[in-house]
């Protein structure tokens, strides 16, 4: 996944060498198991996705941190996403409109600070 992300970031920089690129960290899952039950019929429980999501964030931070001089910035999208009110009851990993607005607010805040 991160090898492909590096290729995508390189392609963006090739097309726009001076662009500042914001990469959002993988967001946490719905805080309610019922969202995973609705999606995956308990084949994939919340705790399993939370474990995977945490590891992905660790790997993203390791790979992408300290690359600001290259124009690559990390946006901590998980800080503003409410894992209860930002998700519908029937979805484990896709936010509701309020949750997507919260993610959008994280990027907007980053843009206001950096641009």
C-alpha positions as CSV (number, residue, x, y, z in Angstrom):
1,X,0.0,0.0,0.0
2,X,2.7,2.5,1.0
3,X,4.9,1.6,-2.0
4,X,1.9,2.5,-4.2
5,X,1.4,5.7,-2.2
6,X,5.0,6.7,-2.8
7,X,4.5,6.2,-6.6
8,X,1.3,8.3,-6.5
9,X,3.0,11.1,-4.5
10,X,6.0,11.0,-7.0
11,X,3.6,11.3,-9.9
12,X,1.8,14.3,-8.3
13,X,5.2,15.9,-7.7
14,X,6.2,15.3,-11.3
15,X,3.1,17.0,-12.5
16,X,3.2,19.8,-9.9
17,X,6.8,20.0,-8.5
18,X,6.0,22.8,-6.0
19,X,2.7,21.4,-4.7
20,X,2.3,20.7,-1.0
21,X,0.7,17.3,-0.7
22,X,-1.4,16.4,2.3
23,X,-1.8,12.7,3.3
24,X,-4.5,11.8,5.8
25,X,-3.8,9.1,8.3
26,X,-6.2,6.1,8.1
27,X,-9.2,7.0,10.2
28,X,-10.4,4.9,13.1
29,X,-13.4,2.6,12.8
30,X,-16.9,3.0,14.1
31,X,-16.8,2.7,17.9
32,X,-19.8,0.3,17.7
33,X,-19.5,-3.4,16.9
34,X,-23.0,-3.2,15.3
35,X,-21.5,-1.4,12.3
36,X,-19.2,-4.3,11.6
37,X,-22.0,-6.8,12.2
38,X,-24.1,-5.0,9.6
39,X,-21.3,-4.9,7.1
40,X,-19.5,-8.2,7.7
41,X,-21.8,-10.4,9.7
42,X,-19.1,-10.6,12.4
43,X,-16.6,-12.2,10.0
44,X,-14.4,-9.1,10.6
45,X,-14.9,-7.7,14.1
46,X,-14.2,-4.1,15.2
47,X,-11.2,-5.1,17.3
48,X,-9.6,-6.7,14.2
49,X,-10.0,-3.6,12.1
50,X,-8.8,-1.4,14.9
51,X,-5.7,-3.5,15.2
52,X,-5.0,-3.3,11.5
53,X,-5.8,0.5,11.3
54,X,-3.4,1.2,14.2
55,X,-0.6,-0.7,12.4
56,X,-1.3,1.1,9.1
57,X,-1.0,4.4,10.9
58,X,2.3,3.4,12.5
59,X,3.7,2.4,9.1
60,X,2.4,5.6,7.5
61,X,4.1,7.7,10.2
62,X,7.3,5.8,9.7
63,X,7.2,6.2,5.9
64,X,5.9,9.7,5.6
65,X,7.1,11.6,8.7
66,X,9.8,14.2,8.2
67,X,9.2,14.7,4.5
68,X,8.0,18.2,4.7
69,X,11.0,19.4,2.6
70,X,9.7,17.2,-0.1
71,X,6.3,18.8,0.1
72,X,4.7,15.8,1.8
73,X,2.6,16.5,4.9
74,X,0.6,14.3,7.3
75,X,-2.9,15.3,8.3
76,X,-4.0,13.7,11.5
77,X,-7.6,13.1,10.3
78,X,-8.3,10.7,13.3
79,X,-8.1,13.6,15.8
80,X,-11.3,15.3,14.6
81,X,-13.4,12.2,13.6
82,X,-15.8,11.2,16.3
83,X,-16.0,7.4,16.2
84,X,-19.5,7.4,17.5
85,X,-21.4,10.4,16.1
86,X,-19.3,10.4,12.9
87,X,-20.5,7.0,11.8
88,X,-23.9,5.5,11.0
89,X,-25.0,2.5,13.2
90,X,-24.8,0.2,10.2
91,X,-21.3,0.8,8.8
92,X,-18.0,-0.2,10.4
93,X,-15.5,2.0,8.4
94,X,-17.3,4.5,6.3
95,X,-18.4,7.7,8.1
96,X,-21.8,9.4,7.9
97,X,-22.1,12.9,6.4
98,X,-21.1,14.4,9.8
99,X,-18.0,12.2,9.9
100,X,-17.0,13.1,6.4
101,X,-17.4,16.8,7.3
102,X,-15.2,16.2,10.3
103,X,-12.5,14.7,8.1
104,X,-12.9,17.7,5.7
105,X,-12.5,20.1,8.6
106,X,-9.2,18.4,9.4
107,X,-7.9,19.0,5.8
108,X,-9.3,22.5,5.8
109,X,-7.5,23.3,9.0
110,X,-4.3,22.0,7.6
111,X,-4.8,24.1,4.4
112,X,-5.4,27.2,6.5
113,X,-2.2,26.6,8.5
114,X,0.1,25.6,5.6
115,X,-1.2,27.7,2.7
